Amino acid sequence: MALKTLTSVIEQARAITDQTSLAKWIRDQAQYAPNNRSIRDMSNFVPGTEHPVWMSYNITGTGVTFDISCDGTDSQGVAGIIVQALEGLTAREIRAIDFSEFRDIARYLNNRQQRTLNALLNCVKDIIRG
């Protein structure tokens, strides 16, 4: 399943030519995953991220919505990329995703950000399996 929004995000990252601008762009993606401190509970904690991250979700008939809380702006930006790509899709649609599609955005992330991306995607996979 091709993720149109993810493709658009990848094209934005690809257009950036210097590391400073790319780092700012990643942090700017946090606007798509507002920091909701009220979800900070061990049941929402996502292990394996660069900074502490908590993720909550709501599955409805119209799609999955995510709440994210992070201590680091880079982690919040990575979460924003995931929210842009997946929010509003149904659990069935998310189950049909080939998560390797996220490899194309990972090439624009540093190692710590890639670790956060993988941890968050693993958490999403666990959510939709349940």
PAZAPA-4460 file (N, C-alpha, C; in steps of 0.05 Angstrom, whole numbers, plus 32768, in hexadecimal, padded with zeros to 4 digits):
% residues 130
    n_x    n_y    n_z   ca_x   ca_y   ca_z    c_x    c_y    c_z   seq   type   mol
   8011   7FE8   8000   8000   8000   8000   8012   8019   8000     1      M     A
   8010   8029   7FEC   8020   8041   7FEA   8013   8057   7FFD     2      A     A
   8023   8062   800D   801A   8077   801F   801F   8092   8013     3      L     A
   800A   809F   8008   800D   80B8   7FFA   8019   80CE   800B     4      K     A
   8011   80D0   8024   801B   80E4   8035   8039   80DF   803B     5      T     A
   8040   80C6   803F   805C   80BF   8044   806D   80C6   802C     6      L     A
   8063   80C0   8014   8071   80C7   7FFB   8075   80E5   7FFA     7      T     A
   8061   80F5   8001   8064   8112   8001   8079   811B   8015     8      S     A
   8079   810F   802D   808D   8116   8042   80A9   810F   8038     9      V     A
   80AC   80F9   802B   80C6   80F1   8020   80D0   8105   800B    10      I     A
   80BE   810E   7FFA   80C5   8121   7FE6   80CE   813C   7FF2    11      E     A
   80C1   8144   8008   80C9   815C   8016   80E5   8159   8021    12      Q     A
   80EB   8142   802E   8106   813D   8039   811B   813D   8023    13      A     A
   8114   8130   800D   8127   812D   7FF6   812F   8149   7FEB    14      R     A
   811D   815C   7FEC   8122   8177   7FE1   8135   8187   7FF2    15      A     A
   813A   817F   800B   814B   818E   801D   8168   8186   8018    16      I     A
   8179   819A   8014   8195   8194   800B   81AA   8196   8021    17      T     A
   81A4   81A0   8038   81B9   81A2   804D   81AE   8197   8067    18      D     A
   81C1   818D   8078   81BA   817F   8091   81AC   8191   80A5    19      Q     A
   81B4   81AA   80A6   81A7   81BD   80B9   818A   81C0   80B3    20      T     A
   8184   81C4   809A   8168   81C7   8091   8158   81AE   8095    21      S     A
   8165   8197   8090   8158   817D   8094   8151   8179   80B1    22      L     A
   8164   8180   80C3   815F   817D   80E0   8147   818E   80E8    23      A     A
   8146   81A7   80DE   8130   81B9   80E5   8116   81AE   80DA    24      K     A
   8116   81A3   80C1   80FE   8198   80B5   80F4   8181   80C5    25      W     A
   8105   816F   80CF   80FC   8159   80DF   80EF   8163   80F9    26      I     A
   80FB   8176   8106   80EF   8181   811F   80D4   818E   8118    27      R     A
   80D2   819B   8101   80B9   81A8   80F9   80A2   8194   80F5    28      D     A
   80A8   817B   80F1   8093   8167   80ED   8084   8161   8107    29      Q     A
   808F   816A   811D   8082   8167   8137   8066   8174   8137    30      A     A
   8061   8187   8126   8047   8194   8125   8031   8181   811F    31      Q     A
   8037   816A   8113   8023   8156   810B   801E   8142   8122    32      Y     A
   802D   8144   8137   802A   8132   814E   802C   8144   8167    33      A     A
   8018   8154   816D   801A   8166   8184   8020   8156   819E    34      P     A
   8031   8162   81AE   803B   8155   81C7   8025   8155   81DC    35      N     A
   8018   813E   81E0   8002   813B   81F3   800D   812E   820D    36      N     A
   8014   813E   8220   8020   8134   8239   800D   8123   8249    37      R     A
   7FF3   8125   8245   7FE0   8116   8255   7FE1   80F7   8250    38      S     A
   7FEF   80EF   823B   7FF0   80D2   8235   8008   80C4   8241    39      I     A
   8018   80D3   8251   8031   80C8   825C   802A   80B5   8272    40      R     A
   8029   809C   826A   8022   8086   827C   8032   806E   8272    41      D     A
   803B   805D   8283   804C   8046   827B   803E   8034   8266    42      M     A
   8024   8033   8266   8016   8023   8252   8019   802F   8236    43      S     A
   8020   8048   8234   8024   8055   821A   8041   805A   8212    44      N     A
   8053   8051   8224   8070   8056   821F   807A   8045   8208    45      F     A
   808A   8052   81F7   8096   8044   81E0   80B3   803F   81E5    46      V     A
   80BB   8026   81E9   80D8   8020   81EF   80E9   8022   81D5    47      P     A
   8102   8029   81D9   8115   8028   81C3   8118   8042   81B3    48      G     A
   810D   8058   81BD   810F   8072   81AF   8126   8082   81B9    49      T     A
   812E   8096   81AA   8144   80A8   81B1   813E   80B7   81CC    50      E     A
   8127   80C2   81CD   811D   80D0   81E5   8104   80C2   81EE    51      H     A
   80FC   80C5   8208   80E3   80B8   8210   80CB   80C1   81FF    52      P     A
   80BC   80AD   81F6   80A5   80B1   81E5   808D   80A1   81F0    53      V     A
   8076   80AD   81EF   805D   80A0   81F7   804A   80A2   81DF    54      W     A
   803C   808C   81D9   8029   808D   81C3   800E   8080   81CC    55      M     A
   7FF9   808F   81C6   7FDE   8085   81CB   7FD0   8086   81B0    56      S     A
   7FBA   8077   81AE   7FAC   8076   8195   7F8E   8071   819A    57      Y     A
   7F7E   8076   8186   7F62   8071   8187   7F5B   8065   816C    58      N     A
   7F4F   804D   816C   7F46   8040   8154   7F28   8043   8152    59      I     A
   7F20   8050   813C   7F03   8053   8137   7EFD   8047   811B    60      T     A
   7EE4   8048   8114   7EDC   803E   80F9   7EE7   804F   80E3    61      G     A
   7EEE   8068   80E9   7EF8   807A   80D4   7F17   807B   80D3    62      T     A
   7F24   806F   80E6   7F41   806F   80E5   7F4E   8070   8100    63      G     A
   7F68   806D   8100   7F78   806E   8118   7F82   808B   811C    64      V     A
   7F80   8094   8135   7F8D   80AE   813C   7FA2   80A9   8151    65      T     A
   7FB6   80B9   8152   7FCD   80B5   8164   7FD0   80CE   8175    66      F     A
   7FD8   80C9   818E   7FE1   80DE   81A0   7FFE   80D7   81A7    67      D     A
   800F   80EA   81A6   802C   80E6   81AB   8035   80FA   81C0    68      I     A
   8048   80F2   81D1   8056   8104   81E3   8073   80FC   81E3    69      S     A
   8085   810F   81DF   80A1   810A   81DE   80B0   811F   81EE    70      C     A
   80C7   8117   81F8   80D9   812A   8206   80EC   8138   81F2    71      D     A
   80F0   812D   81DB   8103   8139   81C8   80F5   8143   81AE    72      G     A
   80FE   8159   81A4   80F2   8164   818C   80F7   8153   8173    73      T     A
   810E   8146   8172   8113   8134   815B   8100   811D   815C    74      D     A
   80FC   8111   8173   80EA   80FA   8176   80CE   8103   816F    75      S     A
   80C6   811A   8178   80AB   8124   8172   80A8   8129   8154    76      Q     A
   80BD   8132   8147   80BD   8135   812A   80BA   811B   811B    77      G     A
   80C8   8106   8124   80C6   80EC   8118   80AA   80E1   811C    78      V     A
   809E   80E5   8134   8083   80DD   8139   806F   80EC   8126    79      A     A
   8075   8105   8121   8064   8114   810E   8064   8109   80F2    80      G     A
   807B   80FE   80EA   807C   80F1   80D0   806A   80D8   80CF    81      I     A
   806B   80C9   80E5   805A   80B1   80E6   803C   80B8   80E7    82      I     A
   8036   80CC   80F7   801A   80D5   80F9   8010   80DE   80DD    83      V     A
   8020   80EE   80CF   8018   80F6   80B4   8012   80DF   80A2    84      Q     A
   8023   80CA   80A4   8020   80B3   8092   8009   80A1   8099    85      A     A
   8002   809E   80B3   7FF0   8089   80BB   7FD5   8093   80C7    86      L     A
   7FD4   80AB   80D1   7FBC   80B4   80DF   7FA5   80B5   80CB    87      E     A
   7F8E   80AB   80D4   7F76   80AA   80C4   7F72   8091   80B4    88      G     A
   7F88   8081   80B1   7F85   8067   80A4   7F77   8054   80B8    89      L     A
   7F69   8041   80AE   7F5C   802D   80BF   7F71   8019   80C8    90      T     A
   7F6B   800A   80DD   7F7D   7FF5   80E7   7F82   7FE2   80D0    91      A     A
   7F6E   7FDB   80C1   7F71   7FC8   80AB   7F85   7FD4   8096    92      R     A
   7F82   7FED   8090   7F94   7FFA   807C   7FB1   7FFA   8087    93      E     A
   7FB4   8000   80A1   7FCF   8000   80AC   7FDB   7FE4   80AC    94      I     A
   7FCB   7FCF   80B2   7FD4   7FB4   80B0   7FDE   7FAD   8095    95      R     A
   7FD3   7FB9   8080   7FDA   7FB3   8064   7FF4   7FC1   805B    96      A     A
   7FFE   7FD3   806C   8015   7FE3   8064   802F   7FD2   8064    97      I     A
   803F   7FD6   8050   805A   7FCB   8050   806B   7FE0   805E    98      D     A
   8071   7FDB   8077   8080   7FEF   8087   809B   7FF5   807C    99      F     A
   80A5   7FE6   8069   80BF   7FEC   805D   80BD   8006   804D   100      S     A
   80A5   800F   8047   80A2   8029   803A   80AE   8040   804A   101      E     A
   80B1   803C   8064   80BC   8051   8075   80DB   8052   8072   102      F     A
   80E7   803E   8065   8104   803F   8060   810D   8058   8051   103      R     A
   80FB   8061   803E   8103   8078   802E   8105   8092   803E   104      D     A
   80F5   8094   8053   80F7   80AC   8064   810E   80A8   8078   105      I     A
   8114   808F   8080   8129   808A   8093   8144   8093   8089   106      A     A
   8149   8093   806F   8163   809C   8065   8169   80B9   806B   107      R     A
   8154   80C9   8072   8158   80E5   8078   815A   80EA   8096   108      Y     A
   8159   80D4   80A6   815B   80D6   80C3   8176   80CD   80CC   109      L     A
   817F   80D8   80E3   8198   80CE   80EE   8192   80B4   80FD   110      N     A
   81A6   80A6   8107   81A3   808C   8114   818F   808D   812B   111      N     A
   8191   80A1   813C   817F   80A3   8153   8162   80A7   814A   112      R     A
   815E   80B7   8136   8143   80BC   812B   8139   80A2   811E   113      Q     A
   814A   8094   8110   8142   807A   8104   8139   8066   811A   114      Q     A
   8147   8066   8130   8140   8054   8146   8124   805C   8151   115      R     A
   811F   8076   8153   8105   807F   815C   80EF   8077   8148   116      T     A
   80F5   807B   812E   80E2   8073   8119   80DB   8056   811B   117      L     A
   80EF   8045   811E   80EA   8028   8120   80DB   8020   8138   118      N     A
   80E1   802D   814F   80D3   8027   8168   80B6   802F   8166   119      A     A
   80B0   8046   815A   8095   804F   8157   8085   803E   8144   120      L     A
   8092   8036   812E   8084   8024   811B   807F   8009   8127   121      L     A
   8091   7FFF   8137   808C   7FE5   8145   8074   7FE8   8158   122      N     A
   8072   7FFF   8165   805C   8004   8177   8041   8004   8167   123      C     A
   8042   8011   8150   802A   8012   813F   8022   7FF6   8137   124      V     A
   8036   7FE6   812F   8030   7FCB   8126   8023   7FBB   813D   125      K     A
   802D   7FBF   8156   8021   7FB1   816D   8004   7FBB   8172   126      D     A
   7FFF   7FD5   816E   7FE5   7FE0   8172   7FD1   7FD3   815F   127      I     A
   7FD8   7FD2   8146   7FC4   7FC9   8132   7FC1   7FAA   8132   128      I     A
   7FD4   7F9C   813D   7FD1   7F7F   813F   7FBC   7F78   8153   129      R     A
   7FBA   7F89   8169   7FA8   7F83   817F   7F8B   7F85   817A   130      G     A
***
